[in-house]
Amino acid sequence: QKEVEQDPGPLSVPEGAIVSLNCTYSNSAFQYFMWYRQYSRKGPELLMYTYSSGNKEDGRFTAQVDKSSKYISLFIRDSQPSDSATYLCAIRFLNAGNNRKLIWGLGTSLAVNP
Amino acid sequence: DVKVTQSSRYLVKRTGEKVFLECVQDMDHENMFWYRQDPGLGLRLIYFSYDVKMKEKGDIPEGYSVSREKKERFSLILESASTNQTSMYLCASTVQTNTEAFFGQGTRLTVV
């Protein structure tokens, strides 16, 4: 079983739709959860991070973590064509001393159509 | 703004050549990473370094080596390039206690 599972899509939605992107993970010791966005031919950039169960909002983006189910989600409200990108989840141990490596999902390709 | 700069956006090399990919970061970050990214396989860690002259193997180190002589610079070396090393290569850096990884723009390497 992979440590992080993410459906690669592609996902295609009309402008204005609510988008739900999801990852599951296998190791309950992972405690830091991140979402990165990667535009075509660019490096990934951090969108949001959280280390607690529950929701965290930033504008149109909401990151949700359910540690009991080992499930993380990213919701995009009022999606825009500029949100078209690949979204990658990444997780790691909480303390840098334990392991400095991020564990990455494969990424979900999202297209928002005008 | 943190900047991670990779020396080339696109490279074409011949099989058997020795290839150097350079990465420089300007924020005094301790940790630096080299990944390759391939369709369907995602980001895979090749090597990382948590200090000058220190290096650790990632998940796919075979056919690669690295060098970190200065804190700001992390080089990836393909000792003898092969066609299966055609890929997008991404460099990243992180602060010791922070988790955010800052990426360079990537180098698309084609080995012919």
Interface residues (C-beta under 8 A of the other chain):
Chain A: P8 Y32 M34 Y36 R41 K42 G43 P44 E45 L46 Y49 L88 A90 R92 A96 R100 K101 L102 W104 G105 L106 G107
Chain B: V4 N31 G40 L41 G42 L43 L45 F48 Y50 G58 L90 A92 T94 Q96 T97 T99 E100 A101 F102 F103 G104 Q105 G106 R108
